[in-house]
């Protein structure tokens, strides 16, 4: 449906321009966009792109959360290993203290033997 000459003149078009445009400009009616296949296709593509982007964001966030969980598990494993290493260090320090005590006792015995 075309715009009428009167509607174009009311909109402020000159009589000549109104006459030219009256035959060329379609009148918009409710639902025109849904009848236009190109508009429907483009809006479908835009909606699909939006939903796809949203889906990838959700997948990325869930993958990131699983990576964080794996890192937490690895960190707890590292902490357990560090605790085991600290325990071994403490045991070695105890042995070194025991060896130093024995060496001090041996040195005392040697000093006594050398004094006799």
C-alpha positions as CSV (number, residue, x, y, z in Angstrom):
1,X,0.0,0.0,0.0
2,X,1.4,3.4,-1.0
3,X,1.3,6.6,0.9
4,X,-1.3,9.0,-0.3
5,X,-0.5,12.4,-1.8
6,X,-2.3,14.1,1.0
7,X,-0.3,12.3,3.7
8,X,3.0,13.3,2.0
9,X,1.9,17.0,1.7
10,X,0.8,17.0,5.4
11,X,4.2,15.7,6.3
12,X,5.7,18.8,4.6
13,X,6.7,17.5,1.2
14,X,6.4,19.8,-1.8
15,X,3.5,19.0,-4.2
16,X,6.0,17.7,-6.8
17,X,7.9,15.6,-4.4
18,X,4.7,14.3,-2.8
19,X,3.5,13.3,-6.3
20,X,6.7,11.4,-7.0
21,X,6.9,9.7,-3.6
22,X,3.3,8.8,-3.4
23,X,3.8,6.0,-5.8
24,X,7.2,4.8,-4.5
25,X,7.0,4.7,-0.7
26,X,5.1,1.8,0.8
27,X,2.9,2.5,3.7
28,X,4.0,0.7,6.9
29,X,1.4,-1.5,8.5
30,X,1.7,-3.5,11.7
31,X,3.4,-6.8,11.0
32,X,5.4,-5.5,7.9
33,X,8.6,-6.8,9.4
34,X,7.3,-10.3,9.9
35,X,6.1,-10.4,6.3
36,X,9.4,-9.3,4.9
37,X,11.6,-12.5,4.5
38,X,14.8,-10.5,4.6
39,X,13.9,-8.9,7.9
40,X,12.9,-12.3,9.3
41,X,16.1,-13.9,8.1
42,X,18.3,-11.1,9.5
43,X,16.6,-11.0,12.8
44,X,16.9,-14.8,13.0
45,X,20.6,-14.6,12.3
46,X,21.0,-11.9,14.9
47,X,19.1,-14.0,17.5
48,X,21.1,-17.1,16.6
49,X,24.4,-15.1,16.9
50,X,23.3,-13.7,20.3
51,X,22.3,-17.1,21.6
52,X,25.4,-18.7,20.3
53,X,27.6,-16.1,22.0
54,X,25.6,-16.6,25.2
55,X,26.1,-20.3,25.0
56,X,29.8,-20.0,24.5
57,X,30.1,-17.7,27.5
58,X,28.3,-20.2,29.6
59,X,30.5,-23.0,28.4
60,X,33.6,-20.9,29.0
61,X,32.5,-20.1,32.5
62,X,31.8,-23.7,33.4
63,X,35.1,-24.7,31.9
64,X,36.8,-22.0,33.9
65,X,35.1,-23.3,37.1
66,X,36.3,-26.8,36.4
67,X,39.8,-25.5,35.8
68,X,39.6,-23.7,39.2
69,X,38.5,-27.0,40.9
70,X,41.4,-28.8,39.3
71,X,43.8,-26.2,40.4
72,X,42.4,-26.4,44.0
73,X,42.9,-30.1,44.0
74,X,46.5,-29.7,42.7
75,X,47.2,-27.1,45.3
76,X,45.9,-29.4,48.1
77,X,48.2,-32.1,46.7
78,X,51.1,-29.7,46.7
79,X,50.3,-28.6,50.3
80,X,50.2,-32.3,51.4
81,X,53.6,-32.8,49.7
82,X,55.0,-29.7,51.4
83,X,53.8,-31.0,54.8
84,X,55.5,-34.4,54.1
85,X,58.7,-32.6,53.2
86,X,58.6,-30.5,56.4
87,X,58.0,-33.7,58.4
88,X,61.1,-35.3,56.7
89,X,63.1,-32.2,57.4
90,X,62.1,-32.3,61.1
91,X,63.1,-36.0,61.2
92,X,66.5,-35.2,59.6
93,X,67.1,-32.4,62.0
94,X,66.3,-34.8,64.9
95,X,68.8,-37.3,63.5
96,X,71.4,-34.6,63.1
97,X,70.9,-33.5,66.7
98,X,71.3,-37.2,67.7
99,X,74.5,-37.5,65.7
100,X,75.8,-34.3,67.2
101,X,75.0,-35.6,70.7
102,X,76.8,-38.9,70.0
103,X,79.8,-37.0,68.5
104,X,80.0,-34.8,71.6
105,X,80.0,-38.0,73.7
106,X,82.7,-39.6,71.6
107,X,84.8,-36.4,71.8
108,X,84.5,-36.4,75.6
109,X,85.6,-40.1,75.7
110,X,88.6,-39.3,73.4
111,X,89.6,-36.3,75.6
112,X,89.5,-38.6,78.7
113,X,91.5,-41.3,77.0
114,X,94.0,-38.8,75.7
115,X,94.4,-37.3,79.2
116,X,95.1,-40.6,80.8
